[in-house]
Amino acid sequence: MKPETSRTLAQIVNSINRMIPGSILGSRLIDALSKHPEDQQVTLLRAVEEALRKIVEPE
């Protein structure tokens, strides 16, 4: 995996973990994403992050 992709995924997982403290969701998402092509992983994880943000921080 490219270092910048790995770094970006880690940043998004950290964001998710801050939204849902104590959750193993972030690491489980990384496991699930490993089955997808690298170029899609960041896009998919960002979509999950945005969806979670809308749930946790309603407008």
DSSP file (Angstrom, degrees, kcal/mol; ACC not computed):
  #  RESIDUE AA STRUCTURE BP1 BP2  ACC     N-H-->O    O-->H-N    N-H-->O    O-->H-N    TCO  KAPPA ALPHA  PHI   PSI    X-CA   Y-CA   Z-CA
    1    1 A M              0   0    0      0, 0.0     0, 0.0     0, 0.0     0, 0.0   0.000 360.0 360.0 360.0 140.0    0.0    0.0    0.0
    2    2 A K     >  -     0   0    0      1,-0.1     4,-2.4     4,-0.0     3,-0.2  -0.386 360.0-124.3 -64.7 142.7    1.2    3.5   -0.8
    3    3 A P  H  > S+     0   0    0      0, 0.0     4,-2.5     0, 0.0     5,-0.2   0.876 110.8  52.0 -57.7 -38.9    2.4    5.4    2.3
    4    4 A E  H  > S+     0   0    0      2,-0.2     4,-2.2     1,-0.2     5,-0.2   0.867 110.0  49.1 -68.8 -33.9    0.0    8.3    1.5
    5    5 A T  H  > S+     0   0    0     -3,-0.2     4,-2.7     2,-0.2     5,-0.2   0.932 112.0  48.3 -67.2 -45.2   -2.9    5.9    1.2
    6    6 A S  H  X S+     0   0    0     -4,-2.4     4,-2.2     1,-0.2    -2,-0.2   0.908 112.5  48.9 -60.2 -43.4   -2.1    4.3    4.5
    7    7 A R  H  X S+     0   0    0     -4,-2.5     4,-2.1    -5,-0.2    -1,-0.2   0.911 111.8  48.5 -64.2 -43.9   -1.7    7.7    6.2
    8    8 A T  H  X S+     0   0    0     -4,-2.2     4,-2.2     2,-0.2    -2,-0.2   0.920 111.0  50.0 -64.5 -44.3   -5.1    8.9    4.8
    9    9 A L  H  X S+     0   0    0     -4,-2.7     4,-2.6     1,-0.2    -1,-0.2   0.910 110.1  51.3 -60.3 -41.7   -6.8    5.7    5.9
   10   10 A A  H  X S+     0   0    0     -4,-2.2     4,-2.3    -5,-0.2    -1,-0.2   0.893 108.9  51.0 -62.9 -40.1   -5.3    6.0    9.4
   11   11 A Q  H  X S+     0   0    0     -4,-2.1     4,-1.9     2,-0.2    -1,-0.2   0.905 111.6  46.9 -63.7 -41.7   -6.5    9.7    9.6
   12   12 A I  H  X S+     0   0    0     -4,-2.2     4,-2.5     2,-0.2    -2,-0.2   0.914 111.4  50.8 -68.0 -42.0  -10.1    8.7    8.7
   13   13 A V  H  X S+     0   0    0     -4,-2.6     4,-2.8     1,-0.2    -2,-0.2   0.906 109.0  52.1 -61.6 -41.0  -10.1    5.8   11.1
   14   14 A N  H  X S+     0   0    0     -4,-2.3     4,-1.7     2,-0.2    -1,-0.2   0.902 108.9  50.7 -60.9 -40.5   -8.9    8.1   13.9
   15   15 A S  H  X S+     0   0    0     -4,-1.9     4,-1.6     2,-0.2    -2,-0.2   0.921 111.4  47.4 -62.2 -44.8  -11.8   10.5   13.0
   16   16 A I  H  X S+     0   0    0     -4,-2.5     4,-2.0     1,-0.2    -2,-0.2   0.914 110.1  52.9 -62.9 -43.1  -14.3    7.6   13.2
   17   17 A N  H  < S+     0   0    0     -4,-2.8     6,-0.3     1,-0.2    -1,-0.2   0.817 107.3  52.2 -64.9 -30.0  -12.8    6.4   16.5
   18   18 A R  H  < S+     0   0    0     -4,-1.7    -1,-0.2    -5,-0.2    -2,-0.2   0.855 109.5  49.6 -71.8 -34.4  -13.3   10.0   17.9
   19   19 A M  H  < S+     0   0    0     -4,-1.6    -2,-0.2     1,-0.3    -1,-0.2   0.865 125.5  27.4 -69.3 -36.0  -16.9   10.0   16.8
   20   20 A I  S >< S-     0   0    0     -4,-2.0     3,-1.6    -5,-0.1    -1,-0.3  -0.710  88.3-155.4-128.8  78.1  -17.5    6.6   18.5
   21   21 A P  T 3  S+     0   0    0      0, 0.0    -3,-0.1     0, 0.0     3,-0.1  -0.197  76.2  18.3 -58.1 142.9  -15.1    6.2   21.3
   22   22 A G  T 3  S+     0   0    0      1,-0.3     2,-0.2    -5,-0.2    -4,-0.1   0.481  94.2 134.2  78.6   2.4  -14.2    2.7   22.4
   23   23 A S    <   -     0   0    0     -3,-1.6    -1,-0.3    -6,-0.3     3,-0.2  -0.556  50.9-156.0 -86.5 148.5  -15.4    1.2   19.1
   24   24 A I     >  +     0   0    0     -2,-0.2     4,-2.1     1,-0.1     5,-0.2   0.227  69.0 107.6 -98.9  11.3  -13.5   -1.3   17.1
   25   25 A L  H  > S+     0   0    0      1,-0.2     4,-2.6     2,-0.2     5,-0.2   0.900  71.4  55.2 -56.9 -45.7  -15.4   -0.2   14.0
   26   26 A G  H  > S+     0   0    0      1,-0.2     4,-1.9    -3,-0.2    -1,-0.2   0.919 110.6  43.5 -57.2 -47.5  -12.4    1.6   12.5
   27   27 A S  H  > S+     0   0    0      1,-0.2     4,-2.0     2,-0.2    -1,-0.2   0.868 113.1  52.7 -69.1 -34.4  -10.2   -1.4   12.5
   28   28 A R  H  X S+     0   0    0     -4,-2.1     4,-2.2     2,-0.2    -1,-0.2   0.879 107.7  52.1 -66.3 -37.1  -13.0   -3.7   11.3
   29   29 A L  H  X S+     0   0    0     -4,-2.6     4,-2.7     2,-0.2    -2,-0.2   0.908 107.4  51.8 -64.7 -41.2  -13.6   -1.3    8.4
   30   30 A I  H  X S+     0   0    0     -4,-1.9     4,-1.4     2,-0.2    -2,-0.2   0.910 109.2  50.8 -61.3 -42.0   -9.9   -1.5    7.4
   31   31 A D  H  < S+     0   0    0     -4,-2.0     3,-0.3     1,-0.2     4,-0.3   0.933 113.0  45.4 -60.0 -45.4  -10.1   -5.3    7.4
   32   32 A A  H >< S+     0   0    0     -4,-2.2     3,-1.3     1,-0.2    -2,-0.2   0.881 110.3  54.1 -66.6 -38.3  -13.2   -5.1    5.2
   33   33 A L  H >< S+     0   0    0     -4,-2.7     3,-2.5     1,-0.3    -1,-0.2   0.747  88.6  77.8 -69.5 -22.9  -11.6   -2.6    2.9
   34   34 A S  T 3< S+     0   0    0     -4,-1.4    -1,-0.3    -3,-0.3    -2,-0.2   0.702  86.6  62.5 -61.9 -16.3   -8.5   -4.7    2.3
   35   35 A K  T <  S+     0   0    0     -3,-1.3    -1,-0.3    -4,-0.3    -2,-0.2   0.557  95.7  75.1 -82.8  -8.5  -10.7   -6.8   -0.1
   36   36 A H  S <  S-     0   0    0     -3,-2.5     5,-0.1    -4,-0.1    -3,-0.0  -0.687  98.8 -86.1-102.7 156.1  -11.1   -3.8   -2.3
   37   37 A P    >>  -     0   0    0      0, 0.0     3,-1.9     0, 0.0     4,-1.0  -0.292  40.1-117.2 -58.4 145.0   -8.6   -2.2   -4.7
   38   38 A E  H >> S+     0   0    0      1,-0.3     4,-0.7     2,-0.2     3,-0.6   0.850 112.4  60.0 -54.1 -39.2   -6.3    0.3   -3.0
   39   39 A D  H 34 S+     0   0    0      1,-0.2     4,-0.3     2,-0.1    -1,-0.3   0.677 108.8  45.0 -68.3 -14.4   -7.6    3.2   -5.2
   40   40 A Q  H <> S+     0   0    0     -3,-1.9     4,-2.6     2,-0.1    -1,-0.2   0.633  92.9  80.7 -98.0 -17.6  -11.2    2.6   -3.9
   41   41 A Q  H <X S+     0   0    0     -4,-1.0     4,-2.5    -3,-0.6     5,-0.2   0.902  93.0  45.4 -60.8 -46.2  -10.3    2.2   -0.2
   42   42 A V  H  X S+     0   0    0     -4,-0.7     4,-2.5     2,-0.2    -1,-0.2   0.920 113.9  50.2 -64.9 -43.3  -10.0    5.9    0.7
   43   43 A T  H  > S+     0   0    0     -4,-0.3     4,-1.9     1,-0.2    -2,-0.2   0.928 113.1  45.8 -60.9 -45.9  -13.2    6.8   -1.2
   44   44 A L  H  X S+     0   0    0     -4,-2.6     4,-2.0     1,-0.2    -2,-0.2   0.916 113.6  48.1 -64.5 -43.6  -15.2    4.0    0.5
   45   45 A L  H  X S+     0   0    0     -4,-2.5     4,-2.6    -5,-0.2    -1,-0.2   0.876 109.5  53.1 -68.2 -36.0  -13.9    4.9    4.0
   46   46 A R  H  X S+     0   0    0     -4,-2.5     4,-2.6    -5,-0.2    -1,-0.2   0.892 107.5  52.3 -63.7 -38.3  -14.6    8.6    3.5
   47   47 A A  H  X S+     0   0    0     -4,-1.9     4,-2.2     2,-0.2    -2,-0.2   0.910 110.8  46.8 -63.3 -42.0  -18.2    7.7    2.5
   48   48 A V  H  X S+     0   0    0     -4,-2.0     4,-2.6     2,-0.2     5,-0.2   0.921 111.4  51.9 -64.5 -43.6  -18.6    5.6    5.7
   49   49 A E  H  X S+     0   0    0     -4,-2.6     4,-2.4     1,-0.2    -2,-0.2   0.923 110.4  48.0 -59.2 -45.3  -17.1    8.5    7.8
   50   50 A E  H  X S+     0   0    0     -4,-2.6     4,-1.9     2,-0.2    -1,-0.2   0.906 111.4  50.0 -64.0 -41.9  -19.5   11.0    6.3
   51   51 A A  H  X S+     0   0    0     -4,-2.2     4,-1.3     1,-0.2    -2,-0.2   0.924 112.2  47.6 -62.7 -44.3  -22.5    8.7    6.9
   52   52 A L  H  X S+     0   0    0     -4,-2.6     4,-3.1     1,-0.2     5,-0.3   0.893 108.4  55.3 -63.7 -39.7  -21.4    8.2   10.6
   53   53 A R  H  X S+     0   0    0     -4,-2.4     4,-3.1     1,-0.2    -1,-0.2   0.900 105.1  52.6 -60.6 -40.6  -20.9   11.9   11.0
   54   54 A K  H  < S+     0   0    0     -4,-1.9    -1,-0.2     1,-0.2    -2,-0.2   0.820 113.9  44.0 -65.2 -30.5  -24.5   12.6    9.9
   55   55 A I  H  < S+     0   0    0     -4,-1.3    -2,-0.2    -3,-0.2    -1,-0.2   0.920 121.2  37.3 -77.2 -46.2  -25.7   10.1   12.5
   56   56 A V  H  < S+     0   0    0     -4,-3.1    -2,-0.2     1,-0.3    -3,-0.2   0.856 128.6  32.0 -76.9 -36.8  -23.5   11.2   15.4
   57   57 A E  S  < S-     0   0    0     -4,-3.1    -1,-0.3    -5,-0.3    -2,-0.1  -0.650  82.8-164.0-122.3  72.2  -23.6   15.0   14.6
   58   58 A P              0   0    0      0, 0.0    -3,-0.1     0, 0.0    -4,-0.1  -0.200 360.0 360.0 -59.5 149.8  -27.1   15.6   13.1
   59   59 A E              0   0    0     -5,-0.2    -5,-0.0     0, 0.0    -2,-0.0   0.488 360.0 360.0 -69.3 360.0  -27.5   18.9   11.3
